[in-house]
Amino acid sequence: MVKSYLGKHPAARGVLNWNGKSLRKVLGFQPTKLELRHADKANVSGGKLVHWIKLRKSGCQILLPDLDAYGWLTETLILKNLREFVPFDKLLAYQKRLEKRGELAAYFFRDYLDYLRECQQLGYDMSCKEILYPNKLAEKHLQNHLRIEHRRDRLLDQKISERYPQLVEKYEYATKNFCVVVPQNSGDLIAEGRDLIHCVGDYISSFANGFTDIVFLRKAAEPAASYYTMELYDGEILQCRGWDNCDPTKEIHAFLDEFKQNRLTKKRRKRAV
């Protein structure tokens, strides 16, 4: 502790009462003999001692050996957030239960906090024990994540659906060899990115919210098969990417020039009038 203090370790400041005449007064509580033996035997670092003292002063009654063994002395910030959901004694009991079942993951504290916040976001009853202390935490965490993603995708799909008629009128175009198709939902963009091995799936939110426009360039003979993907904004083709982000061929460039003349430049001229 003295080394941490003299080394100007920020966390060590204000932790000890340097005028105290007894261990209780110096620490602010009376450590047990078991804790003192553990601190000596395990050679607990000054930084961990600081976190132990802060936890004990906050009302945590869990003893140093358990705090050290279960990783509490390196996760103090996350523990502060976890305390908003569960009391410390229940948290340790839950951690031990998962360990006994062989389900205690290395990033337990972070995963558990994420899980609880997801439950809150999904509107679950946070007073229910089955919700607060689930078996198979990793599995339930993944289920929550997928539910939230599904909810998000539904909202984005609704926005895409609302934009669809306007985008069809604005961009759909066909020649003898090629055609431009407007995606109807987030699944279309995900499939396009998967089939062409590029990142258009990352544009779902921007597309749904009108920050950019995405259309698919297809062969006229195969309008359902992914070929090239275009990003457009304000009458300009920002990018056109094919398989594995390849650039357009000369033939595609010729079609893009024609598409721009008939669908982009023409529209801009109408707005100018």
C-alpha positions in Angstrom: 0.0 0.0 0.0 2.8 2.4 0.9 4.6 1.6 -2.4 1.4 2.3 -4.3 0.8 5.6 -2.4 4.4 6.8 -2.9 4.3 5.8 -6.5 1.3 8.2 -6.9 -1.1 5.4 -7.9 -4.3 7.3 -8.2 -6.5 4.6 -6.7 -4.4 4.6 -3.5 -5.1 8.2 -2.7 -7.6 8.8 0.1 -7.9 5.1 0.9 -6.0 4.9 4.2 -6.2 7.0 7.3 -2.6 7.7 7.8 -3.2 9.1 11.3 -4.8 5.9 12.5 -3.3 4.3 15.6 -4.8 0.8 14.9 -5.4 -1.4 11.9 -9.1 -0.8 12.1 -8.7 3.0 12.1 -6.1 2.9 9.3 -8.2 0.7 7.0 -11.7 1.8 8.1 -12.7 -1.7 9.1 -11.3 -4.7 11.0 -9.9 -7.4 8.6 -10.2 -11.0 9.8 -7.2 -13.1 10.6 -8.1 -15.2 7.5 -7.8 -12.1 5.3 -4.5 -11.0 6.8 -3.1 -14.5 6.3 -4.2 -14.6 2.7 -2.7 -11.1 2.0 0.6 -12.4 3.3 0.6 -15.9 1.9 -0.7 -14.8 -1.6 1.5 -11.8 -1.7 -1.5 -9.6 -2.7 -0.3 -6.5 -4.7 -0.9 -3.0 -3.5 -3.4 -2.3 -6.3 -5.5 -5.3 -5.3 -5.3 -4.3 -1.6 -6.7 -0.9 -2.6 -9.6 -2.5 -4.4 -10.2 -4.8 -1.4 -10.4 -1.9 1.0 -12.7 0.0 -1.3 -15.0 -3.0 -1.6 -15.1 -3.5 2.1 -15.8 0.1 2.8 -18.7 0.1 0.3 -20.4 -2.5 2.5 -19.2 -5.7 0.7 -18.9 -8.4 3.4 -17.1 -10.9 1.1 -13.7 -11.8 2.5 -10.4 -11.2 0.7 -9.7 -14.9 -0.2 -12.9 -15.2 -2.2 -12.5 -11.7 -3.7 -9.1 -12.6 -4.9 -10.0 -16.2 -6.0 -13.0 -15.1 -8.1 -11.5 -12.1 -9.8 -13.3 -9.3 -7.9 -10.1 -7.3 -7.3 -9.5 -6.6 -11.0 -13.1 -5.8 -12.0 -14.1 -3.0 -9.6 -15.7 -0.7 -12.1 -17.9 -3.5 -13.6 -18.8 -4.6 -10.0 -20.0 -1.0 -9.3 -22.4 -1.3 -12.3 -23.4 -4.9 -11.4 -24.4 -3.7 -7.9 -27.2 -1.7 -9.5 -28.8 -5.1 -10.4 -27.7 -7.6 -7.8 -26.3 -7.5 -4.2 -22.7 -8.6 -3.8 -23.5 -11.7 -1.7 -26.0 -12.9 -4.3 -23.4 -12.2 -7.1 -20.8 -14.4 -5.4 -23.3 -17.2 -4.8 -24.3 -17.1 -8.4 -20.7 -17.1 -9.6 -19.9 -20.2 -7.4 -23.0 -21.9 -8.7 -21.9 -21.4 -12.3 -18.5 -22.7 -11.4 -20.0 -25.8 -9.9 -22.0 -26.4 -13.0 -18.9 -25.9 -15.2 -20.4 -22.8 -16.8 -18.2 -20.0 -15.3 -16.6 -18.1 -18.3 -13.3 -16.2 -18.1 -15.2 -12.9 -18.8 -18.0 -13.6 -16.4 -18.4 -10.1 -15.0 -18.6 -8.4 -18.4 -20.9 -11.1 -19.9 -23.2 -11.0 -16.9 -23.5 -7.2 -17.0 -24.2 -7.2 -20.7 -26.8 -9.9 -20.1 -28.6 -7.9 -17.4 -28.6 -4.8 -19.5 -30.1 -6.7 -22.4 -32.8 -8.1 -20.1 -33.6 -4.6 -19.0 -33.7 -3.4 -22.6 -36.0 -6.3 -23.5 -38.4 -5.3 -20.7 -37.9 -8.5 -18.6 -39.0 -8.6 -14.9 -35.8 -7.8 -13.2 -37.1 -9.0 -9.8 -37.5 -12.6 -11.1 -34.7 -14.9 -9.9 -34.8 -17.0 -13.1 -34.0 -13.8 -15.0 -31.4 -12.4 -12.6 -29.5 -15.7 -12.0 -30.0 -18.0 -15.1 -28.3 -21.3 -15.7 -26.3 -21.4 -19.0 -25.5 -17.7 -18.9 -23.6 -17.7 -22.2 -26.6 -19.3 -24.0 -29.1 -16.8 -22.4 -26.8 -13.9 -23.3 -26.7 -15.0 -26.9 -30.5 -15.4 -27.0 -30.9 -11.9 -25.7 -28.5 -10.5 -28.3 -30.3 -12.2 -31.1 -33.7 -11.0 -29.8 -32.4 -7.4 -29.7 -30.9 -7.8 -33.2 -34.1 -9.2 -34.5 -36.1 -6.3 -33.0 -33.6 -3.8 -34.4 -33.8 -5.5 -37.8 -37.6 -5.3 -37.7 -37.5 -1.5 -37.1 -35.0 -1.1 -39.9 -37.0 -3.3 -42.3 -40.0 -1.1 -41.6 -38.0 2.0 -42.5 -36.7 0.3 -45.6 -40.2 -0.7 -46.6 -41.4 2.9 -46.3 -38.5 4.1 -48.5 -39.0 1.3 -51.1 -41.7 2.8 -53.4 -39.8 6.1 -53.7 -36.5 4.4 -54.4 -38.1 2.1 -57.1 -39.4 5.2 -58.9 -36.1 6.9 -58.6 -33.6 4.2 -59.5 -35.2 1.1 -61.2 -33.8 0.9 -64.7 -33.2 -1.8 -67.3 -31.4 -2.3 -70.6 -31.0 -5.3 -72.8 -28.1 -6.7 -70.7 -28.5 -5.2 -67.2 -31.0 -3.9 -64.7 -31.0 -2.0 -61.4 -33.0 -3.6 -58.6 -33.9 -1.9 -55.3 -33.5 -4.0 -52.1 -36.7 -4.5 -50.1 -35.4 -5.4 -46.7 -32.3 -5.9 -44.6 -32.1 -9.6 -45.6 -31.5 -8.5 -49.2 -28.5 -6.5 -48.2 -27.1 -9.3 -45.9 -27.5 -11.8 -48.7 -25.9 -9.5 -51.2 -22.8 -9.0 -48.9 -22.6 -12.8 -48.4 -22.9 -13.7 -52.1 -20.4 -11.0 -53.2 -18.1 -11.2 -50.2 -18.2 -7.5 -49.4 -19.5 -5.3 -46.5 -22.8 -3.9 -47.8 -24.5 -5.6 -44.8 -22.8 -2.9 -42.7 -24.8 -0.2 -44.5 -28.3 -1.5 -43.4 -28.8 1.2 -40.8 -27.5 4.0 -43.0 -29.7 2.8 -45.9 -32.8 2.4 -43.7 -32.4 5.9 -42.2 -31.9 7.6 -45.6 -28.3 8.5 -45.1 -27.3 6.7 -48.3 -29.0 4.7 -51.1 -28.1 1.1 -52.0 -29.2 -0.6 -55.2 -28.2 -3.8 -56.9 -26.9 -4.1 -60.5 -28.0 -7.4 -62.0 -27.7 -9.1 -65.4 -31.0 -8.8 -67.2 -31.1 -12.5 -67.7 -30.5 -13.2 -64.0 -32.2 -10.4 -62.0 -32.2 -12.5 -58.8 -28.5 -13.3 -58.8 -26.0 -10.9 -57.1 -23.7 -9.2 -59.6 -22.7 -5.7 -58.5 -23.7 -3.4 -55.7 -24.0 0.4 -56.0 -24.1 3.1 -53.3 -25.6 6.4 -54.4 -26.2 9.7 -52.8 -27.4 13.1 -54.1 -27.3 12.1 -57.8 -23.8 10.5 -57.6 -22.6 7.0 -57.7 -20.3 6.8 -54.7 -19.1 3.3 -55.4 -19.9 0.2 -57.4 -18.5 -3.1 -56.2 -18.7 -6.7 -57.5 -17.3 -10.0 -56.3 -14.8 -9.5 -53.4 -15.0 -5.7 -53.9 -13.8 -5.8 -57.5 -14.1 -2.7 -59.7 -16.6 -2.5 -62.6 -15.6 -3.8 -66.0 -15.6 -1.5 -69.1 -19.0 -2.9 -70.0 -20.4 -2.1 -66.5 -18.9 1.4 -66.7 -20.8 1.9 -70.0 -24.0 0.9 -68.3 -23.3 3.1 -65.3 -22.9 6.1 -67.6 -26.2 5.4 -69.3 -27.9 4.8 -65.9 -26.6 8.1 -64.6 -27.8 10.0 -67.6 -31.3 8.5 -67.5 -31.9 8.2 -63.8 -29.5 10.5 -61.9 -28.7 13.5 -64.1 -32.2 13.7 -65.5 -33.8 13.8 -62.1 -31.4 16.5 -60.9 -32.3 18.6 -63.9 -36.0 18.3 -63.1 -35.4 19.4 -59.5 -33.4 22.4 -60.8 -36.3 23.5 -63.0 
